[in-house]
Amino acid sequence: MSNTATNPIIEIKDLNKWYGDFHALTDINLSVNLGERIVICGPSGSGKSTLIRCINRLEAHQKGLLQVDGIEVHDRMKNVEKLRADVGMVFQHFNLFPHMTILDNCTAAPRYVLGQDQQTAEAKAMELLERVKIPQQANKFPSQLSGGQQQRVAIARSLCMDPSIMLFDEPTSALDPEMVSEVLDTMVDLAQSGMTMLGVTHEMGFARKVADRVIFMDEGKIVEENDPETFFTKPKHPRTIDFLSQILQH
């Protein structure tokens, strides 16, 4: 299990978010310790992706406290780029630059945001492409890779910034079934290295294997959270029970 830090790396207190009149997140409270691995699940529209997008300020919350690695996230913050450098994000749809090689995709942010020289950035990128098992694709373009390979590049690209936290927003949902396992294997490897991770996913096998905690959201609220064993074998809330009975049949 994760170490219990006295100061959580992510602290969320009474977080609320609206889109117009729609209350997307209601009174969210969550503390994440350094090295902890959290899987967030729930039906479509339950606020899972909105919550993790608030953590790196891709979405703005209107009420409550959100602190990430010592940085308070709010409207007037001046250091949003520092926050995003510290919090890696892997999206559902890869978001690679199509006109750049895989190597250039991985080195762009370290060079232009962190000010690394090309040699240093390329050496780190190759090391991480090796880690996600696709170093031979370095000089290809995204369109020449499979979806699973592109998603592994997206993970390597995020790691090139040496983040403290990695966020995953349904990273396998756009992939063909046979490509899912190669991305999950990469995520398992990352989890076992001690990286602090929050992931939105329907991959319950992954949740059982690597999560310290599984969080279930419904209608913009956290309705249940527990360790994986208890969550899957003894869910308490009727919505959790209903969700698991549907998802575990497939």
C-alpha positions as CSV (number, residue, x, y, z in Angstrom):
1,M,0.0,0.0,0.0
2,S,1.0,3.6,-0.4
3,N,2.9,5.5,2.2
4,T,0.8,7.8,4.4
5,A,2.2,11.3,4.0
6,T,1.2,13.9,6.6
7,N,0.8,16.4,3.8
8,P,-1.3,15.0,0.9
9,I,0.1,15.7,-2.6
10,I,-3.5,16.5,-3.7
11,E,-6.0,18.0,-1.2
12,I,-9.6,18.6,-2.4
13,K,-12.1,20.1,0.1
14,D,-15.8,20.8,-0.7
15,L,-15.1,21.3,-4.4
16,N,-18.0,22.4,-6.6
17,K,-18.3,23.1,-10.3
18,W,-21.2,24.3,-12.4
19,Y,-21.7,24.5,-16.2
20,G,-24.3,27.2,-16.2
21,D,-27.2,25.7,-14.1
22,F,-25.8,22.2,-14.3
23,H,-24.1,21.2,-11.0
24,A,-21.3,19.0,-12.4
25,L,-19.4,18.4,-9.1
26,T,-21.0,18.6,-5.7
27,D,-19.0,18.9,-2.4
28,I,-16.1,16.7,-3.5
29,N,-13.6,15.8,-0.7
30,L,-10.5,13.8,-1.5
31,S,-6.9,13.6,-0.2
32,V,-4.3,11.7,-2.2
33,N,-1.0,10.8,-0.6
34,L,2.4,10.7,-2.4
35,G,2.7,7.4,-4.3
36,E,-1.0,6.5,-4.0
37,R,-2.9,5.0,-6.9
38,I,-6.6,6.0,-7.3
39,V,-9.0,4.6,-9.8
40,I,-12.2,6.6,-10.4
41,C,-15.2,4.8,-12.0
42,G,-18.8,5.5,-12.5
43,P,-21.4,5.9,-15.2
44,S,-21.1,8.4,-18.1
45,G,-21.8,11.9,-17.0
46,S,-21.0,11.3,-13.4
47,G,-18.2,13.9,-13.2
48,K,-15.2,11.7,-13.3
49,S,-13.3,13.4,-16.1
50,T,-14.4,16.8,-14.9
51,L,-12.9,16.1,-11.5
52,I,-9.4,15.1,-12.8
53,R,-9.4,17.9,-15.3
54,C,-9.9,20.4,-12.4
55,I,-6.7,19.0,-10.9
56,N,-4.5,20.4,-13.6
57,R,-6.8,23.4,-14.3
58,L,-8.1,22.2,-17.7
59,E,-11.5,22.9,-16.0
60,A,-12.1,25.7,-13.5
61,H,-14.0,24.9,-10.2
62,Q,-16.1,27.7,-8.7
63,K,-16.1,26.8,-5.1
64,G,-14.0,24.9,-2.6
65,L,-10.3,24.2,-2.0
66,L,-8.0,22.5,-4.4
67,Q,-4.3,22.1,-3.7
68,V,-1.8,20.2,-5.8
69,D,1.7,19.5,-4.7
70,G,1.7,22.7,-2.6
71,I,0.1,24.9,-5.3
72,E,-3.3,26.2,-4.6
73,V,-5.4,26.0,-7.8
74,H,-7.8,29.0,-8.3
75,D,-8.9,31.7,-10.7
76,R,-6.1,34.1,-9.9
77,M,-3.2,31.7,-10.0
78,K,-0.2,32.8,-12.0
79,N,1.7,29.5,-12.2
80,V,-0.7,27.3,-14.2
81,E,2.2,26.2,-16.5
82,K,4.2,25.0,-13.5
83,L,1.2,23.1,-12.3
84,R,0.7,21.4,-15.7
85,A,4.4,20.6,-15.9
86,D,4.1,18.9,-12.5
87,V,0.9,17.0,-13.4
88,G,1.1,14.8,-16.4
89,M,-2.2,14.1,-18.3
90,V,-3.0,11.3,-20.7
91,F,-6.2,11.7,-22.7
92,Q,-8.7,9.4,-24.3
93,H,-7.6,10.6,-27.8
94,F,-3.7,10.7,-27.6
95,N,-3.5,14.4,-28.6
96,L,-0.1,13.9,-30.3
97,F,1.1,16.6,-32.8
98,P,0.4,14.9,-36.2
99,H,3.1,16.9,-38.1
100,M,5.9,16.0,-35.6
101,T,7.8,12.7,-35.2
102,I,7.3,10.7,-32.1
103,L,10.7,11.9,-30.8
104,D,9.8,15.5,-31.4
105,N,6.4,15.0,-29.8
106,C,8.2,13.8,-26.7
107,T,10.9,16.6,-26.6
108,A,8.8,19.7,-27.5
109,A,7.6,20.5,-23.9
110,P,10.9,19.7,-22.1
111,R,12.7,21.9,-24.6
112,Y,10.3,24.9,-24.8
113,V,8.7,24.8,-21.3
114,L,11.6,23.4,-19.2
115,G,14.4,24.9,-21.3
116,Q,16.3,21.6,-21.8
117,D,18.8,21.4,-24.6
118,Q,18.0,19.1,-27.5
119,Q,20.5,16.4,-26.6
120,T,19.3,16.1,-23.0
121,A,15.6,16.1,-24.0
122,E,16.2,13.5,-26.7
123,A,18.2,11.2,-24.4
124,K,15.4,11.3,-21.8
125,A,12.7,10.8,-24.5
126,M,14.5,7.7,-25.9
127,E,14.9,6.3,-22.4
128,L,11.1,6.7,-21.8
129,L,10.2,5.3,-25.3
130,E,12.3,2.3,-24.3
131,R,10.4,2.0,-21.1
132,V,7.0,1.9,-23.0
133,K,8.6,-0.6,-25.4
134,I,8.5,1.5,-28.6
135,P,12.0,3.0,-29.1
136,Q,12.0,1.8,-32.7
137,Q,9.1,4.2,-33.5
138,A,11.0,7.4,-32.6
139,N,11.4,8.7,-36.1
140,K,7.9,7.8,-37.3
141,F,4.8,10.1,-37.3
142,P,1.7,9.4,-35.2
143,S,-0.3,8.3,-38.2
144,Q,2.1,5.5,-38.8
145,L,1.5,4.0,-35.4
146,S,-1.4,1.9,-34.0
147,G,-3.8,3.4,-31.4
148,G,-2.1,1.4,-28.7
149,Q,1.3,2.6,-29.7
150,Q,0.1,6.2,-29.9
151,Q,-1.3,6.0,-26.4
152,R,2.0,4.6,-25.1
153,V,3.8,7.6,-26.8
154,A,1.4,9.9,-25.0
155,I,2.3,8.3,-21.7
156,A,6.1,8.6,-22.5
157,R,5.6,12.2,-23.6
158,S,3.9,13.1,-20.2
159,L,6.7,11.4,-18.3
160,C,9.3,13.4,-20.2
161,M,8.3,16.4,-18.1
162,D,9.2,14.4,-14.9
163,P,5.8,15.0,-13.3
164,S,5.0,14.3,-9.7
165,I,1.5,13.1,-10.5
166,M,-0.1,11.4,-13.6
167,L,-3.7,11.7,-14.5
168,F,-5.4,9.3,-17.0
169,D,-8.7,10.2,-18.5
170,E,-10.2,6.9,-19.9
171,P,-6.9,6.1,-21.7
172,T,-8.1,2.9,-23.3
173,S,-11.7,3.7,-24.2
174,A,-10.8,4.8,-27.8
175,L,-8.7,1.7,-28.5
176,D,-9.5,-1.5,-30.3
177,P,-9.9,-4.3,-27.7
178,E,-6.6,-6.0,-28.7
179,M,-4.6,-2.8,-28.0
180,V,-6.0,-2.2,-24.5
181,S,-3.7,-4.6,-22.7
182,E,-0.5,-3.1,-24.1
183,V,-1.5,0.3,-22.7
184,L,-2.7,-1.2,-19.4
185,D,0.6,-3.0,-19.1
186,T,2.4,0.3,-19.4
187,M,0.2,1.8,-16.7
188,V,0.8,-1.2,-14.4
189,D,4.6,-0.7,-14.8
190,L,4.2,3.0,-14.0
191,A,2.1,2.3,-11.0
192,Q,4.6,-0.3,-9.7
193,S,7.4,2.4,-10.0
194,G,5.7,4.4,-7.2
195,M,4.2,7.2,-9.4
196,T,1.2,9.0,-7.8
197,M,-1.7,8.2,-10.2
198,L,-5.4,9.1,-10.6
199,G,-7.1,7.3,-13.5
200,V,-10.7,7.4,-14.8
201,T,-11.3,4.0,-16.3
202,H,-13.8,1.1,-16.8
203,E,-10.9,-1.4,-16.7
204,M,-11.9,-3.1,-13.5
205,G,-9.1,-5.7,-13.8
206,F,-6.6,-2.8,-13.8
207,A,-8.3,-1.3,-10.7
208,R,-8.1,-4.6,-8.8
209,K,-4.5,-5.0,-9.7
210,V,-2.9,-1.6,-9.0
211,A,-5.3,0.7,-7.1
212,D,-4.9,1.6,-3.5
213,R,-8.4,3.0,-3.5
214,V,-11.3,2.8,-5.9
215,I,-13.7,5.7,-6.0
216,F,-17.2,5.5,-7.4
217,M,-18.9,8.7,-8.6
218,D,-22.5,9.3,-9.6
219,E,-24.3,12.5,-10.5
220,G,-21.3,14.7,-9.6
221,K,-20.7,13.2,-6.2
222,I,-18.3,10.6,-4.6
223,V,-20.8,8.0,-3.3
224,E,-18.4,5.3,-2.3
225,E,-14.7,4.7,-1.9
226,N,-12.7,1.7,-0.6
227,D,-9.8,-0.6,-1.1
228,P,-10.3,-2.7,-4.3
229,E,-11.0,-6.0,-2.5
230,T,-13.8,-4.4,-0.3
231,F,-15.1,-2.3,-3.2
232,F,-15.6,-5.2,-5.5
233,T,-16.7,-7.8,-3.1
234,K,-18.7,-5.8,-0.5
235,P,-20.0,-2.6,-2.2
236,K,-22.5,-0.7,0.0
237,H,-24.2,1.9,-2.0
238,P,-27.1,0.7,-4.3
239,R,-25.7,2.7,-7.2
240,T,-22.3,1.1,-6.8
241,I,-23.9,-2.4,-6.6
242,D,-26.0,-1.7,-9.7
243,F,-23.0,-0.3,-11.7
244,L,-20.7,-3.2,-10.8
245,S,-23.4,-5.8,-11.6
246,Q,-23.6,-4.3,-15.1
247,I,-19.9,-3.7,-15.8
248,L,-18.6,-7.0,-14.4
249,Q,-21.0,-9.0,-16.6
250,H,-19.0,-7.9,-19.7
